[in-house]
Amino acid sequence: MLKILCSTGEAFETPEILRFGGFFFGVRTPEVKELEYSDGVLFDPSNVLFGQENSLMESFRSLGIKTVVTKEAFIFHYKSVTVKKSGYEVGKLSAKNSNLKYYHTGSNSADGDGHHDFTKSDGALGEAMTTVVAIASNGVDDLLLMSERLWREKGCVIRYLSDSRDLYDVAGVDILLVFLPSYQLTKVRQAKPTLEKIAVATDEVEKWMSSDSIGYYDVILTTEEFSQGFLDRQPFTVNCIKRCPAGEFLSTRSVPVKTLAGGSRYSTLVDVISHHGSFPGGRRRACFNNEKRHQLCVIARAYSGQDITSFLSLARQESSNMEVRIFVLNTDADSEQNGVRFTDRIKALAASSNEETGRCNVHLLEPPFQSEPSTYGYDLTDWALEALIDSAGCTHFLTTNADNYYIPGFLAATEENINKGKELIAFDFLTHHPRDGTNVINVKLERKFIDLGSFVTSAEVIRKSGATFLPNGLATEELFARDWFFVDKVQKYLKENQRQEQISLIHKVLYSHQ
């Protein structure tokens, strides 16, 4: 295997059968020059549509060029519909925004050169964006509690990695606060390129000084007694993130050291947090209750003209350690009714709800593309799910329709199961589509006995199972059963990993279709 060293984790060798969909790979020169048909022509000019990716990768192998696959990149491929609908000419497609993750060209206008400027997903999230601080620790002390309080005061969401089965999975984390000298930074996975890494080396200092990971942190917090020792050891030896000069594999790196001395411990923490907790990506201070460990994010799919007032009663529900946060998603064209646009009406309802509850836990998401009608809004649903997992500090998700009504005991019943470690929680419901002569559906993990809105899933399991509503994009079939296929993907993942005990079925009606 070709060793790839990077801050986000492992490299993966390609499978024996190479199947690449689209030009989603990078190569190095001068090796690639050996594959050209003529100067500057890399692909077979007699076949411009199909099979070129596979042909190229097979050529790499024939030349002995090693290849790797990384799962750290994300590409949203819109199944050629972008080209069909936009009227672009082949060869004149470009995106000026290098941070693009999701886009749809239907609503983007071209400049005089035929170039298009796409909208970043970050701006579409607005107040949903939250700074997430992950803490790696095997115990609780005064310094940890002080740190947690300061981060919360800045409006951040706290995640304890010890609560997770995987200490090195830092997906969606913006700041990593490590109290463990044994923690190996080179093992972290799913890390953002902007991840801030802070070592709190106040105990077991000798282990910290001999740690192979110490050189990878962005700042070291330690006591006055040991600060000079960390300075004397620098620069630290680290693996090269990029190719080192002269083909070497090691480099050196210096790390700032901050001293937590006596009565100044608090002020030093404030200084470090002020510098490193500066809300990446222009994020706003969280205005919901970030003291609660469980953050249930609700994606509520709405369509123009729909009455969502009954659904929004969910925002008023309270539980001891779980905050409900609602994100309304208009999956339809933004039509007018009595001179008021539907999205403006949603914003007014959200503002009224937030004023009533005293916290801003209802939002309207404004995605950077319009839904393809044939998907019944599932393309936007997948966008919202991915974007919120990445940037909103959600621990659990409920995906539902905004015409559903959740009974007052819904949140408490869900939290009770989450506190027991359940990661897929499904419950009975009432439907306005009678099945077998009844409107009451006793939930089962079977087709026709599950419904969008009748299950809550942990963000971790959604990510690790790879569950999406449109796994094949616009080519996805059986669109009326996408809720079942989503749940089936999650339950298969849990069972394959011997975690079926984390599935809970609540045989109590917790919501109804309106």
C-alpha positions, 0 to 999 in steps of 0.5 A: 500500500502506498503510505499517505500521511495526512491529518485526516487519517488513513489511506485505502488501497484500491480494490482489485476491480477498479470502477471510477464514476467520473473524473474524481481523482488526482494524479502526479506527474511525471508518471501521468505523462507516460499515458498521454496519447499525444502532448497534452491529450490524456484520454482516448479521443475516440471515446469521449463519453464512457469508460475513460476513467476505468481505462485510465486507472487500468493503465496506471496499474499496468505501469506499476503506479500505486493508487489509493482511495480516500473517503475524506473527499465529498462530491455531489454528482447531479447525474448530468442533469445540471448540464441538461437543464442549464444550457451550458456548453461542454467545456465552459463549465467552471466554479469560482468557489473552491469550497463548493459542496452542493450546487444546482445550476438551475438558479445560477446565472452566468456572467459574460464569459459563460462562467457560473458562480455557485452558492456555498452551503455554509451561507444557507445554514445561517443560525444552524451553524455551531462551533463544536468542541470535542473533549478527550478525557478519562476523568473530570477535574476543575480545569476540564470543568472550567474549560467546558464552562468557558466554551459553553459561554462562547455558545459552543456545543460540547461533545465528549469523545468518551461518550462515543464508541470511537475516540478518534472519530471527530466528524463535525468537530471544530476544536479538539481539546485533549487531556490524554497524553495517550491520545494519538492525533495521527489516528483521528478520522473525518477531521475538518482541514480547519480542526483546531487541536489543543493539548492540555498537558497539566498531568502526566507531563512526562508522558506528554513530552514523550508522546509521538503526537505532541508536535501535531497540536496547534497549542499546548496548555501546561503549568509554569513548572513544565512550560520550559520543558516543552519549549526546550524539546522543540522543534518536534519531529512529525511525519510530513503531511506533504512530500518532504525535501530530498524524499524524506518522510520526517519533518519538524514543527514548533508548537506555541506553549501557553502557561496556566499559572496559579491564579492566571489559569482562568485568564489564560484559558480565556485567552486561548479560547478567544483565539482558537474559538473564533467561530470557524466559517463565520458561525454565530453564537449558539442561541439555543440551549447548548448545556444539554448533551443531546441535540436533536435536530429535526429536518421538517420538509414543507411545501408551499401553502402548507400549514405548519403551526401544529407541527411547530408545537414540537419546539415547545417541548422540554426534556432534562438533557435534550434540546430540540432544534427544528430546521424547516426545509421548503421542498417546493417552489416558493409561491405566494398566497395572499401576497405573502411568499411561503418562505416569508410566512415560515420565517414569521412563524419561526420568529413567533415560536422563538419569541414564545420559547425564549430561544431560537430553536426554529430556523428556515434552511435556505439551500443553494439549489432548487429541488428536482420535482421527481425526487419529492424533496429527497435531494434537499433532504440529503443536502440538509442531513449532510450539511447539519451533520457537518456544521450544526453540532447535532447528535441525533436526527428526526427527519419528518414532514411539517404536517405531522403533529408530535404529542407532548410526551414525544421528546421525553420518550425519545430522550429516555431511549437515547439515555439508554444508548439506543441509536435507532428509535422507532415508534407507532404513529397514526397515518391518514393513509389507512393500511390494512383497514387501520390508521394506527401503525404498530411500528416494525422494521419492515416495509410499510410499517415505518414512515418518514417521521417515525424514527430518530437516529444518531448522527454517528450511525447515519454517517457510519452506515452511509444512509441517505435517501437518494443513494443513486441520485436521480437514478434512485428507484422506489421513491415512495419507500425511501424512508424504509430503505433509509431505516433498513440501511441503518438497521443492517449496519447496527446488526452487522456490527453486533449492535442490534441492542441499540435498536428500540421500538416504542409501541406508543403512538407519538405522532400523527399525520394531519 
